[in-house]
Amino acid sequence: MRLLENKTIIVTGAGGNIGRSYCRGFLDMGANVVAADLNDISTEAQSWGCDDRVLVVEADVLDQEDCNRMADLAVEKFERVDGLLNNAGFFKSASFGSFMDITASEWDVCYQVNVRGTWQCIKAVYPHMKRQRQGSIVNVSSNTPYKGVPNFLHYVSSKAAIIGLSRSLAREVGPDGILVNTLCPDLIPDDDIIARQGKAADERTVEGRCLKRTQLPEDMVGAAAFLFSDLAGFVTGQSLLVNGGAHFN
Ligand SMILES: NC(=O)c1ccc[n+]([C@@H]2O[C@H](COP(=O)([O-])OP(=O)(O)OC[C@H]3O[C@@H](n4cnc5c(N)ncnc54)[C@H](O)[C@@H]3O)[C@@H](O)[C@H]2O)c1
């Protein structure tokens, strides 16, 4: 039996660089995947194969009705929702610079997508998971709060908020049989990130790791799958840093 056989997992930000890898990986492990994104990612999803185990949903995590529809459609098609991976994020368009220069509007958008969006998706799946008395919520934070990355204050603090949100929520929903954990990737560069930050940013990051290589989207998949699997049934409130040993929790 494959690790995620018979599990239905919602992935937000499913069309993004790392989101696509989660979806492909979970499908390989036997899961049903609800691939949610702001944009229509049907064409991308067709390239994953497994059409009968993929449901594409266009949903803005800032819109509670969209989030509710996403969860309801998941249950309608697959009869249950076992996992939610809150991966959608405001990251690549976040500007770098002194904390003095961040605009209030960019600060707000960053917190809205990264923190409020996460909370709203959780609110959408919670009634279903509560009814099932089972579920696993994984919220994507980042290595940056552990490192204390400067000149990126809105993003880093929004991802630090995810750690607190996950820990507190783990206590609230634990009695319902629901697990809540945080997954923290380090820098996973794609063409957009290299265009903005240059290759030097990745080279510096690699230098600081125990494992001396660039992190790939695929590096996140095993850790995420573990948190959704029955193997992690007694793991909650934890942060899992997947960073090649850049920092220790
Ligand atoms: N790439 C990295 O180096 C890195 C490092 C640490 C953490 N992360 C986190 O991992 C996650 C994925 O990062 P990525 O590199 O794949 O980014 P990405 O920009 O490639 O993907 C983000 C996805 O989120 C979607 N999205 C954005 N706003 C949305 C909204 N309002 N509603 C629904 N979907 C929305 C986008 O359409 C996109 O598909 C993010 O939460 C990011 O903060 C990334």
The ligand as an ORCA input file, in Angstrom:
! r2SCAN-3c Opt
* xyz 0 1
  N      10.697     29.222     -2.779
  C      11.279     29.427     -1.612
  O      12.482     29.696     -1.542
  C      10.487     29.338     -0.340
  C      11.178     29.265      0.877
  C      10.441     29.190      2.060
  C       9.062     29.168      2.031
  N       8.427     29.244      0.824
  C       6.974     29.231      0.836
  O       6.534     28.126      0.062
  C       5.298     28.451     -0.560
  C       5.398     28.213     -2.064
  O       6.472     28.966     -2.585
  P       6.857     28.932     -4.146
  O       8.298     29.233     -4.229
  O       6.319     27.707     -4.798
  O       6.055     30.210     -4.649
  P       5.208     30.437     -5.997
  O       5.051     31.905     -6.118
  O       5.834     29.681     -7.129
  O       3.816     29.765     -5.666
  C       2.862     30.393     -4.877
  C       1.491     30.014     -5.391
  O       0.514     30.615     -4.541
  C      -0.539     31.098     -5.347
  N      -1.242     32.184     -4.674
  C      -0.773     33.413     -4.381
  N      -1.733     34.161     -3.819
  C      -2.839     33.366     -3.738
  C      -4.156     33.579     -3.275
  N      -4.563     34.769     -2.773
  N      -5.034     32.562     -3.349
  C      -4.656     31.376     -3.866
  N      -3.422     31.116     -4.353
  C      -2.527     32.115     -4.290
  C       0.134     31.562     -6.613
  O      -0.786     31.637     -7.705
  C       1.225     30.508     -6.805
  O       0.774     29.434     -7.615
  C       4.976     29.895     -0.178
  O       4.134     29.897      0.951
  C       6.343     30.451      0.185
  O       6.256     31.530      1.088
  C       9.093     29.322     -0.360
*
